Amino acid sequence: MTVTIRDLRPDARADLEGFARVRHLALPFILFTPESLAHDLVHMHPDAHYRPLVAVVDGEVIGTAQVHMVHESPEPGQGNINVYVDPGHTRRGAGRLLLRAAEEHLAAHGARKLFSWVLDEPGSRAFAERHGYRASRSAHFLRLDLAGGALPPLQDPPPGVEVRRGSDFADDPRPLFALDAETAADEPSDVDTEFTDYEAWLEETWRHPLFSAELTSVAVVDGRPVAFSAARTDGGRRYGTVMTGTARAFRGRGLAKLAKNDSLHRARAAGCTEAFTGNDAGNRPMIAINKWFGYEICGTEVRHVRELG
């Protein structure tokens, strides 16, 4: 059977559902829906040159690739490629064809260095190495049982600190943008990140269909957000924190833990039964916080890098 590589069709429900299905099979720890994919297609920054690809056999999506330039970095010429194939359709050439099409697209837009997250299992790592990618840093997926597990009790904020919901900033989310930008810049990564475009952040983060301002918790001092835990949900029982951090001047006071605990308690009260998050393997402060909450590692990816000659 012939494998065909083509662009994902944003107006085709079968494409969106097929893409989401393959992603869920490969990465059940990440919240991903047809609606979130459709939103990304429309609202991803034009400088990202975002191009989701699908591998199709007899009309069925069996593989996917998320492909884009790293437009938030001060260093030009960096691209991202994440390829996943339905585990029931491996060894048919879909991954190789997707990777080739993705690399050609990014090279045409000036990419000189390519980054790819690869599942930490022998077949996936061998595939990356055969195609010229070398292993770099690792990241873990973590899961917490909200239905059957026990959360730490809620604690009163320290003097001068108030815990609020993200939705309290609906009229003016810019202070949350500033906090997100500061904390993201300090995350361990192969790629430096600078959030400078507020309008792009509104579309890609604040108005994203998975983002839950109601379950996002924010620690506030003198009216200023100083720590937060940003939440997403898939509209069902799955909840994830996609960013938890503290402004530099307020670190070491337990405020990120305070915000995350508040968000987890409200997620459970809202009917969520599973909590997911991710950690760079070198981010010791967040690893310690998540261990304190009872999260357990449920998967690992290794970032791979390829320099284009």
Buried (B, 14 or more C-beta within 10 A) or exposed (E): EEBEBEEBEEEEEEBBBBBBBBBBBBBBBBBBBBBBBBBBBEBBBEBBBBBBBBBBBEEBBBBBBBBBBBBBBEEEBBBBBBBBBBEEBBEBBBBBBBBEBBBEBBEEBEBBBBBBBBBBEEEBBEBBEEBBBEBBBBBBBBBBEBEEBEBEEEEEBEEEBEBBBBEBBEEEBEBBBBBBBBBBBBBEBBBBBEBEBEEBBBBBBBEBBBBBBBBBBBBBBEEEBBBBBBBBBBEEBBBBBBBBBBBEEBBEBBBBBBBBBBBBBBBBEBEBBBBBBBBBBEBEBBBEBBEEBBBEBEBEBBBBBBEBE
